[in-house]
Amino acid sequence: MFWQSVVLSLDNETLARIHERADDYLYRGNSGLIAKAVTLAAIEVLEGTPRQPQWKRRKLKGIWPDQQ
């Protein structure tokens, strides 16, 4: 639950940067899912470099695009 406490303590400027990056991922990138776009954006803004998420929970069966 570490990330949950981090997200709840973010300032408005950081949230706005995540929102802008998520918009880029959603509309200009290859992510068609809002959850994935926000995840990728949050990783990039909070860690300073883009990377794929390390999923530890189940993926949404039937609608999750295959990762290459």
PyMOL Python script that loads the backbone (N, CA, C, O; Angstrom):
from pymol import cmd

cmd.read_pdbstr("""\
ATOM      1  N   MET A   1       0.805  -1.190   0.000  1.00  0.00           N
ATOM      2  CA  MET A   1       0.000   0.000   0.000  1.00  0.00           C
ATOM      3  C   MET A   1       0.857   1.267   0.000  1.00  0.00           C
ATOM      4  O   MET A   1       0.345   2.357   0.255  1.00  0.00           O
ATOM      5  N   PHE A   2       2.129   1.137  -0.278  1.00  0.00           N
ATOM      6  CA  PHE A   2       3.037   2.284  -0.295  1.00  0.00           C
ATOM      7  C   PHE A   2       2.583   3.340  -1.289  1.00  0.00           C
ATOM      8  O   PHE A   2       2.523   4.525  -0.960  1.00  0.00           O
ATOM      9  N   TRP A   3       2.259   2.906  -2.519  1.00  0.00           N
ATOM     10  CA  TRP A   3       1.888   3.879  -3.558  1.00  0.00           C
ATOM     11  C   TRP A   3       0.588   4.583  -3.232  1.00  0.00           C
ATOM     12  O   TRP A   3       0.392   5.734  -3.621  1.00  0.00           O
ATOM     13  N   GLN A   4      -0.296   3.913  -2.528  1.00  0.00           N
ATOM     14  CA  GLN A   4      -1.560   4.549  -2.165  1.00  0.00           C
ATOM     15  C   GLN A   4      -1.305   5.774  -1.283  1.00  0.00           C
ATOM     16  O   GLN A   4      -1.929   6.816  -1.482  1.00  0.00           O
ATOM     17  N   SER A   5      -0.404   5.658  -0.321  1.00  0.00           N
ATOM     18  CA  SER A   5      -0.103   6.803   0.535  1.00  0.00           C
ATOM     19  C   SER A   5       0.627   7.899  -0.228  1.00  0.00           C
ATOM     20  O   SER A   5       0.452   9.080   0.070  1.00  0.00           O
ATOM     21  N   VAL A   6       1.449   7.522  -1.215  1.00  0.00           N
ATOM     22  CA  VAL A   6       2.149   8.515  -2.032  1.00  0.00           C
ATOM     23  C   VAL A   6       1.144   9.315  -2.857  1.00  0.00           C
ATOM     24  O   VAL A   6       1.217  10.542  -2.916  1.00  0.00           O
ATOM     25  N   VAL A   7       0.228   8.627  -3.481  1.00  0.00           N
ATOM     26  CA  VAL A   7      -0.758   9.294  -4.341  1.00  0.00           C
ATOM     27  C   VAL A   7      -1.628  10.250  -3.537  1.00  0.00           C
ATOM     28  O   VAL A   7      -1.945  11.343  -4.005  1.00  0.00           O
ATOM     29  N   LEU A   8      -2.007   9.855  -2.357  1.00  0.00           N
ATOM     30  CA  LEU A   8      -2.867  10.722  -1.534  1.00  0.00           C
ATOM     31  C   LEU A   8      -2.142  11.967  -1.049  1.00  0.00           C
ATOM     32  O   LEU A   8      -2.794  12.932  -0.649  1.00  0.00           O
ATOM     33  N   SER A   9      -0.806  11.976  -1.073  1.00  0.00           N
ATOM     34  CA  SER A   9      -0.065  13.127  -0.586  1.00  0.00           C
ATOM     35  C   SER A   9       0.504  14.011  -1.704  1.00  0.00           C
ATOM     36  O   SER A   9       1.280  14.926  -1.426  1.00  0.00           O
ATOM     37  N   LEU A  10       0.130  13.751  -2.956  1.00  0.00           N
ATOM     38  CA  LEU A  10       0.648  14.545  -4.080  1.00  0.00           C
ATOM     39  C   LEU A  10       0.022  15.931  -4.113  1.00  0.00           C
ATOM     40  O   LEU A  10      -1.148  16.109  -3.773  1.00  0.00           O
ATOM     41  N   ASP A  11       0.821  16.909  -4.528  1.00  0.00           N
ATOM     42  CA  ASP A  11       0.299  18.266  -4.665  1.00  0.00           C
ATOM     43  C   ASP A  11      -0.403  18.417  -6.019  1.00  0.00           C
ATOM     44  O   ASP A  11      -0.298  17.545  -6.881  1.00  0.00           O
ATOM     45  N   ASN A  12      -1.103  19.508  -6.190  1.00  0.00           N
ATOM     46  CA  ASN A  12      -1.886  19.737  -7.407  1.00  0.00           C
ATOM     47  C   ASN A  12      -1.014  19.834  -8.655  1.00  0.00           C
ATOM     48  O   ASN A  12      -1.428  19.401  -9.730  1.00  0.00           O
ATOM     49  N   GLU A  13       0.172  20.390  -8.529  1.00  0.00           N
ATOM     50  CA  GLU A  13       1.076  20.516  -9.679  1.00  0.00           C
ATOM     51  C   GLU A  13       1.505  19.137 -10.201  1.00  0.00           C
ATOM     52  O   GLU A  13       1.533  18.910 -11.410  1.00  0.00           O
ATOM     53  N   THR A  14       1.833  18.236  -9.300  1.00  0.00           N
ATOM     54  CA  THR A  14       2.236  16.887  -9.700  1.00  0.00           C
ATOM     55  C   THR A  14       1.065  16.142 -10.319  1.00  0.00           C
ATOM     56  O   THR A  14       1.230  15.449 -11.323  1.00  0.00           O
ATOM     57  N   LEU A  15      -0.110  16.278  -9.731  1.00  0.00           N
ATOM     58  CA  LEU A  15      -1.302  15.634 -10.296  1.00  0.00           C
ATOM     59  C   LEU A  15      -1.595  16.173 -11.697  1.00  0.00           C
ATOM     60  O   LEU A  15      -2.002  15.417 -12.579  1.00  0.00           O
ATOM     61  N   ALA A  16      -1.391  17.468 -11.903  1.00  0.00           N
ATOM     62  CA  ALA A  16      -1.606  18.058 -13.226  1.00  0.00           C
ATOM     63  C   ALA A  16      -0.609  17.498 -14.236  1.00  0.00           C
ATOM     64  O   ALA A  16      -0.977  17.239 -15.382  1.00  0.00           O
ATOM     65  N   ARG A  17       0.658  17.305 -13.827  1.00  0.00           N
ATOM     66  CA  ARG A  17       1.656  16.728 -14.728  1.00  0.00           C
ATOM     67  C   ARG A  17       1.302  15.285 -15.083  1.00  0.00           C
ATOM     68  O   ARG A  17       1.465  14.868 -16.230  1.00  0.00           O
ATOM     69  N   ILE A  18       0.817  14.520 -14.098  1.00  0.00           N
ATOM     70  CA  ILE A  18       0.381  13.145 -14.365  1.00  0.00           C
ATOM     71  C   ILE A  18      -0.785  13.164 -15.346  1.00  0.00           C
ATOM     72  O   ILE A  18      -0.830  12.357 -16.275  1.00  0.00           O
ATOM     73  N   HIS A  19      -1.726  14.079 -15.146  1.00  0.00           N
ATOM     74  CA  HIS A  19      -2.880  14.187 -16.032  1.00  0.00           C
ATOM     75  C   HIS A  19      -2.445  14.492 -17.462  1.00  0.00           C
ATOM     76  O   HIS A  19      -2.956  13.891 -18.407  1.00  0.00           O
ATOM     77  N   GLU A  20      -1.509  15.418 -17.626  1.00  0.00           N
ATOM     78  CA  GLU A  20      -1.030  15.777 -18.964  1.00  0.00           C
ATOM     79  C   GLU A  20      -0.338  14.603 -19.647  1.00  0.00           C
ATOM     80  O   GLU A  20      -0.554  14.362 -20.835  1.00  0.00           O
ATOM     81  N   ARG A  21       0.501  13.863 -18.898  1.00  0.00           N
ATOM     82  CA  ARG A  21       1.195  12.709 -19.480  1.00  0.00           C
ATOM     83  C   ARG A  21       0.202  11.605 -19.806  1.00  0.00           C
ATOM     84  O   ARG A  21       0.338  10.932 -20.828  1.00  0.00           O
ATOM     85  N   ALA A  22      -0.799  11.410 -18.945  1.00  0.00           N
ATOM     86  CA  ALA A  22      -1.821  10.390 -19.207  1.00  0.00           C
ATOM     87  C   ALA A  22      -2.581  10.728 -20.484  1.00  0.00           C
ATOM     88  O   ALA A  22      -2.915   9.841 -21.269  1.00  0.00           O
ATOM     89  N   ASP A  23      -2.851  12.012 -20.685  1.00  0.00           N
ATOM     90  CA  ASP A  23      -3.507  12.453 -21.914  1.00  0.00           C
ATOM     91  C   ASP A  23      -2.662  12.083 -23.131  1.00  0.00           C
ATOM     92  O   ASP A  23      -3.187  11.612 -24.140  1.00  0.00           O
ATOM     93  N   ASP A  24      -1.349  12.301 -23.029  1.00  0.00           N
ATOM     94  CA  ASP A  24      -0.454  11.932 -24.132  1.00  0.00           C
ATOM     95  C   ASP A  24      -0.488  10.436 -24.394  1.00  0.00           C
ATOM     96  O   ASP A  24      -0.586  10.007 -25.544  1.00  0.00           O
ATOM     97  N   TYR A  25      -0.407   9.638 -23.336  1.00  0.00           N
ATOM     98  CA  TYR A  25      -0.430   8.179 -23.507  1.00  0.00           C
ATOM     99  C   TYR A  25      -1.758   7.714 -24.094  1.00  0.00           C
ATOM    100  O   TYR A  25      -1.793   6.819 -24.938  1.00  0.00           O
ATOM    101  N   LEU A  26      -2.837   8.319 -23.648  1.00  0.00           N
ATOM    102  CA  LEU A  26      -4.166   7.865 -24.074  1.00  0.00           C
ATOM    103  C   LEU A  26      -4.469   8.236 -25.516  1.00  0.00           C
ATOM    104  O   LEU A  26      -4.976   7.409 -26.275  1.00  0.00           O
ATOM    105  N   TYR A  27      -4.166   9.467 -25.903  1.00  0.00           N
ATOM    106  CA  TYR A  27      -4.573   9.935 -27.219  1.00  0.00           C
ATOM    107  C   TYR A  27      -3.471   9.932 -28.268  1.00  0.00           C
ATOM    108  O   TYR A  27      -3.759   9.885 -29.464  1.00  0.00           O
ATOM    109  N   ARG A  28      -2.224   9.982 -27.844  1.00  0.00           N
ATOM    110  CA  ARG A  28      -1.130  10.019 -28.815  1.00  0.00           C
ATOM    111  C   ARG A  28      -0.263   8.782 -28.767  1.00  0.00           C
ATOM    112  O   ARG A  28       0.543   8.549 -29.667  1.00  0.00           O
ATOM    113  N   GLY A  29      -0.422   7.991 -27.728  1.00  0.00           N
ATOM    114  CA  GLY A  29       0.397   6.790 -27.564  1.00  0.00           C
ATOM    115  C   GLY A  29      -0.332   5.548 -28.025  1.00  0.00           C
ATOM    116  O   GLY A  29      -1.230   5.611 -28.864  1.00  0.00           O
ATOM    117  N   ASN A  30       0.059   4.432 -27.474  1.00  0.00           N
ATOM    118  CA  ASN A  30      -0.538   3.162 -27.890  1.00  0.00           C
ATOM    119  C   ASN A  30      -1.429   2.563 -26.813  1.00  0.00           C
ATOM    120  O   ASN A  30      -1.824   1.402 -26.924  1.00  0.00           O
ATOM    121  N   SER A  31      -1.758   3.329 -25.770  1.00  0.00           N
ATOM    122  CA  SER A  31      -2.601   2.808 -24.704  1.00  0.00           C
ATOM    123  C   SER A  31      -4.036   3.266 -24.907  1.00  0.00           C
ATOM    124  O   SER A  31      -4.311   4.466 -24.913  1.00  0.00           O
ATOM    125  N   GLY A  32      -4.941   2.332 -25.071  1.00  0.00           N
ATOM    126  CA  GLY A  32      -6.341   2.669 -25.243  1.00  0.00           C
ATOM    127  C   GLY A  32      -7.129   2.578 -23.943  1.00  0.00           C
ATOM    128  O   GLY A  32      -8.316   2.902 -23.910  1.00  0.00           O
ATOM    129  N   LEU A  33      -6.479   2.143 -22.884  1.00  0.00           N
ATOM    130  CA  LEU A  33      -7.159   1.998 -21.607  1.00  0.00           C
ATOM    131  C   LEU A  33      -6.762   3.141 -20.671  1.00  0.00           C
ATOM    132  O   LEU A  33      -5.581   3.454 -20.525  1.00  0.00           O
ATOM    133  N   ILE A  34      -7.755   3.753 -20.048  1.00  0.00           N
ATOM    134  CA  ILE A  34      -7.485   4.878 -19.158  1.00  0.00           C
ATOM    135  C   ILE A  34      -6.614   4.451 -17.987  1.00  0.00           C
ATOM    136  O   ILE A  34      -5.684   5.170 -17.623  1.00  0.00           O
ATOM    137  N   ALA A  35      -6.893   3.303 -17.393  1.00  0.00           N
ATOM    138  CA  ALA A  35      -6.112   2.838 -16.242  1.00  0.00           C
ATOM    139  C   ALA A  35      -4.645   2.661 -16.602  1.00  0.00           C
ATOM    140  O   ALA A  35      -3.765   3.020 -15.819  1.00  0.00           O
ATOM    141  N   LYS A  36      -4.377   2.113 -17.774  1.00  0.00           N
ATOM    142  CA  LYS A  36      -2.988   1.911 -18.188  1.00  0.00           C
ATOM    143  C   LYS A  36      -2.320   3.252 -18.477  1.00  0.00           C
ATOM    144  O   LYS A  36      -1.160   3.452 -18.117  1.00  0.00           O
ATOM    145  N   ALA A  37      -3.027   4.162 -19.116  1.00  0.00           N
ATOM    146  CA  ALA A  37      -2.463   5.472 -19.429  1.00  0.00           C
ATOM    147  C   ALA A  37      -2.096   6.230 -18.150  1.00  0.00           C
ATOM    148  O   ALA A  37      -1.028   6.838 -18.075  1.00  0.00           O
ATOM    149  N   VAL A  38      -2.972   6.196 -17.153  1.00  0.00           N
ATOM    150  CA  VAL A  38      -2.695   6.878 -15.889  1.00  0.00           C
ATOM    151  C   VAL A  38      -1.541   6.193 -15.160  1.00  0.00           C
ATOM    152  O   VAL A  38      -0.706   6.868 -14.558  1.00  0.00           O
ATOM    153  N   THR A  39      -1.486   4.873 -15.207  1.00  0.00           N
ATOM    154  CA  THR A  39      -0.394   4.140 -14.568  1.00  0.00           C
ATOM    155  C   THR A  39       0.950   4.497 -15.185  1.00  0.00           C
ATOM    156  O   THR A  39       1.908   4.788 -14.468  1.00  0.00           O
ATOM    157  N   LEU A  40       1.023   4.475 -16.513  1.00  0.00           N
ATOM    158  CA  LEU A  40       2.273   4.816 -17.196  1.00  0.00           C
ATOM    159  C   LEU A  40       2.684   6.260 -16.907  1.00  0.00           C
ATOM    160  O   LEU A  40       3.864   6.543 -16.700  1.00  0.00           O
ATOM    161  N   ALA A  41       1.715   7.164 -16.893  1.00  0.00           N
ATOM    162  CA  ALA A  41       2.000   8.575 -16.619  1.00  0.00           C
ATOM    163  C   ALA A  41       2.496   8.770 -15.197  1.00  0.00           C
ATOM    164  O   ALA A  41       3.450   9.514 -14.969  1.00  0.00           O
ATOM    165  N   ALA A  42       1.859   8.108 -14.239  1.00  0.00           N
ATOM    166  CA  ALA A  42       2.275   8.247 -12.844  1.00  0.00           C
ATOM    167  C   ALA A  42       3.684   7.714 -12.633  1.00  0.00           C
ATOM    168  O   ALA A  42       4.477   8.322 -11.914  1.00  0.00           O
ATOM    169  N   ILE A  43       4.000   6.591 -13.249  1.00  0.00           N
ATOM    170  CA  ILE A  43       5.352   6.043 -13.143  1.00  0.00           C
ATOM    171  C   ILE A  43       6.361   7.034 -13.699  1.00  0.00           C
ATOM    172  O   ILE A  43       7.393   7.296 -13.080  1.00  0.00           O
ATOM    173  N   GLU A  44       6.059   7.583 -14.872  1.00  0.00           N
ATOM    174  CA  GLU A  44       6.992   8.513 -15.507  1.00  0.00           C
ATOM    175  C   GLU A  44       7.189   9.779 -14.675  1.00  0.00           C
ATOM    176  O   GLU A  44       8.319  10.238 -14.510  1.00  0.00           O
ATOM    177  N   VAL A  45       6.117  10.340 -14.156  1.00  0.00           N
ATOM    178  CA  VAL A  45       6.229  11.593 -13.394  1.00  0.00           C
ATOM    179  C   VAL A  45       6.880  11.352 -12.028  1.00  0.00           C
ATOM    180  O   VAL A  45       7.741  12.129 -11.613  1.00  0.00           O
ATOM    181  N   LEU A  46       6.489  10.309 -11.340  1.00  0.00           N
ATOM    182  CA  LEU A  46       6.992  10.078  -9.987  1.00  0.00           C
ATOM    183  C   LEU A  46       8.412   9.519  -9.959  1.00  0.00           C
ATOM    184  O   LEU A  46       9.182   9.842  -9.055  1.00  0.00           O
ATOM    185  N   GLU A  47       8.772   8.680 -10.945  1.00  0.00           N
ATOM    186  CA  GLU A  47      10.104   8.080 -10.957  1.00  0.00           C
ATOM    187  C   GLU A  47      11.072   8.825 -11.864  1.00  0.00           C
ATOM    188  O   GLU A  47      12.284   8.633 -11.768  1.00  0.00           O
ATOM    189  N   GLY A  48      10.551   9.668 -12.737  1.00  0.00           N
ATOM    190  CA  GLY A  48      11.417  10.460 -13.602  1.00  0.00           C
ATOM    191  C   GLY A  48      11.810   9.801 -14.908  1.00  0.00           C
ATOM    192  O   GLY A  48      12.492  10.422 -15.722  1.00  0.00           O
ATOM    193  N   THR A  49      11.406   8.579 -15.130  1.00  0.00           N
ATOM    194  CA  THR A  49      11.720   7.887 -16.372  1.00  0.00           C
ATOM    195  C   THR A  49      10.578   6.925 -16.715  1.00  0.00           C
ATOM    196  O   THR A  49      10.016   6.294 -15.820  1.00  0.00           O
ATOM    197  N   PRO A  50      10.235   6.808 -17.990  1.00  0.00           N
ATOM    198  CA  PRO A  50       9.145   5.901 -18.353  1.00  0.00           C
ATOM    199  C   PRO A  50       9.583   4.439 -18.300  1.00  0.00           C
ATOM    200  O   PRO A  50      10.729   4.116 -18.615  1.00  0.00           O
ATOM    201  N   ARG A  51       8.679   3.574 -17.906  1.00  0.00           N
ATOM    202  CA  ARG A  51       8.896   2.133 -17.921  1.00  0.00           C
ATOM    203  C   ARG A  51       7.541   1.457 -17.897  1.00  0.00           C
ATOM    204  O   ARG A  51       6.531   2.083 -17.576  1.00  0.00           O
ATOM    205  N   GLN A  52       7.520   0.188 -18.235  1.00  0.00           N
ATOM    206  CA  GLN A  52       6.283  -0.581 -18.159  1.00  0.00           C
ATOM    207  C   GLN A  52       6.007  -0.942 -16.704  1.00  0.00           C
ATOM    208  O   GLN A  52       6.945  -1.166 -15.939  1.00  0.00           O
ATOM    209  N   PRO A  53       4.751  -1.001 -16.313  1.00  0.00           N
ATOM    210  CA  PRO A  53       4.425  -1.364 -14.930  1.00  0.00           C
ATOM    211  C   PRO A  53       4.754  -2.828 -14.655  1.00  0.00           C
ATOM    212  O   PRO A  53       4.740  -3.663 -15.559  1.00  0.00           O
ATOM    213  N   GLN A  54       5.045  -3.118 -13.414  1.00  0.00           N
ATOM    214  CA  GLN A  54       5.286  -4.490 -12.992  1.00  0.00           C
ATOM    215  C   GLN A  54       4.015  -4.973 -12.299  1.00  0.00           C
ATOM    216  O   GLN A  54       3.849  -4.798 -11.092  1.00  0.00           O
ATOM    217  N   TRP A  55       3.130  -5.575 -13.070  1.00  0.00           N
ATOM    218  CA  TRP A  55       1.820  -5.974 -12.555  1.00  0.00           C
ATOM    219  C   TRP A  55       1.966  -7.126 -11.582  1.00  0.00           C
ATOM    220  O   TRP A  55       2.603  -8.134 -11.892  1.00  0.00           O
ATOM    221  N   LYS A  56       1.382  -6.979 -10.416  1.00  0.00           N
ATOM    222  CA  LYS A  56       1.366  -8.052  -9.436  1.00  0.00           C
ATOM    223  C   LYS A  56      -0.050  -8.571  -9.213  1.00  0.00           C
ATOM    224  O   LYS A  56      -0.247  -9.584  -8.541  1.00  0.00           O
ATOM    225  N   ARG A  57      -1.009  -7.893  -9.761  1.00  0.00           N
ATOM    226  CA  ARG A  57      -2.402  -8.314  -9.616  1.00  0.00           C
ATOM    227  C   ARG A  57      -2.917  -8.814 -10.950  1.00  0.00           C
ATOM    228  O   ARG A  57      -2.239  -8.693 -11.970  1.00  0.00           O
ATOM    229  N   ARG A  58      -4.102  -9.369 -10.943  1.00  0.00           N
ATOM    230  CA  ARG A  58      -4.645  -9.948 -12.166  1.00  0.00           C
ATOM    231  C   ARG A  58      -4.914  -8.867 -13.207  1.00  0.00           C
ATOM    232  O   ARG A  58      -5.197  -7.717 -12.873  1.00  0.00           O
ATOM    233  N   LYS A  59      -4.822  -9.255 -14.445  1.00  0.00           N
ATOM    234  CA  LYS A  59      -5.142  -8.343 -15.537  1.00  0.00           C
ATOM    235  C   LYS A  59      -6.614  -8.512 -15.888  1.00  0.00           C
ATOM    236  O   LYS A  59      -7.225  -9.533 -15.569  1.00  0.00           O
ATOM    237  N   LEU A  60      -7.170  -7.517 -16.537  1.00  0.00           N
ATOM    238  CA  LEU A  60      -8.582  -7.564 -16.903  1.00  0.00           C
ATOM    239  C   LEU A  60      -8.754  -8.518 -18.081  1.00  0.00           C
ATOM    240  O   LEU A  60      -8.432  -8.181 -19.220  1.00  0.00           O
ATOM    241  N   LYS A  61      -9.258  -9.695 -17.795  1.00  0.00           N
ATOM    242  CA  LYS A  61      -9.384 -10.710 -18.831  1.00  0.00           C
ATOM    243  C   LYS A  61     -10.409 -10.296 -19.870  1.00  0.00           C
ATOM    244  O   LYS A  61     -11.491  -9.811 -19.538  1.00  0.00           O
ATOM    245  N   GLY A  62     -10.060 -10.491 -21.118  1.00  0.00           N
ATOM    246  CA  GLY A  62     -10.974 -10.212 -22.211  1.00  0.00           C
ATOM    247  C   GLY A  62     -10.840  -8.822 -22.794  1.00  0.00           C
ATOM    248  O   GLY A  62     -11.206  -8.611 -23.951  1.00  0.00           O
ATOM    249  N   ILE A  63     -10.323  -7.855 -22.027  1.00  0.00           N
ATOM    250  CA  ILE A  63     -10.189  -6.503 -22.578  1.00  0.00           C
ATOM    251  C   ILE A  63      -8.763  -5.994 -22.509  1.00  0.00           C
ATOM    252  O   ILE A  63      -8.471  -4.923 -23.042  1.00  0.00           O
ATOM    253  N   TRP A  64      -7.865  -6.731 -21.868  1.00  0.00           N
ATOM    254  CA  TRP A  64      -6.484  -6.276 -21.722  1.00  0.00           C
ATOM    255  C   TRP A  64      -5.707  -6.592 -22.984  1.00  0.00           C
ATOM    256  O   TRP A  64      -5.664  -7.752 -23.395  1.00  0.00           O
ATOM    257  N   PRO A  65      -5.076  -5.578 -23.630  1.00  0.00           N
ATOM    258  CA  PRO A  65      -4.323  -5.864 -24.850  1.00  0.00           C
ATOM    259  C   PRO A  65      -3.069  -6.669 -24.539  1.00  0.00           C
ATOM    260  O   PRO A  65      -2.468  -6.519 -23.475  1.00  0.00           O
ATOM    261  N   ASP A  66      -2.686  -7.521 -25.479  1.00  0.00           N
ATOM    262  CA  ASP A  66      -1.485  -8.334 -25.301  1.00  0.00           C
ATOM    263  C   ASP A  66      -0.254  -7.463 -25.319  1.00  0.00           C
ATOM    264  O   ASP A  66      -0.130  -6.567 -26.154  1.00  0.00           O
ATOM    265  N   GLN A  67       0.659  -7.721 -24.400  1.00  0.00           N
ATOM    266  CA  GLN A  67       1.912  -6.990 -24.358  1.00  0.00           C
ATOM    267  C   GLN A  67       2.916  -7.685 -25.266  1.00  0.00           C
ATOM    268  O   GLN A  67       3.010  -8.912 -25.278  1.00  0.00           O
ATOM    269  N   GLN A  68       3.661  -6.897 -26.021  1.00  0.00           N
ATOM    270  CA  GLN A  68       4.633  -7.481 -26.941  1.00  0.00           C
ATOM    271  C   GLN A  68       6.015  -7.346 -26.369  1.00  0.00           C
ATOM    272  O   GLN A  68       6.985  -7.777 -26.991  1.00  0.00           O
TER     273      GLN A  68
END
""", "prot")
cmd.dss("prot")
cmd.show_as("cartoon", "prot")
cmd.util.cbc("prot")
cmd.orient("prot")
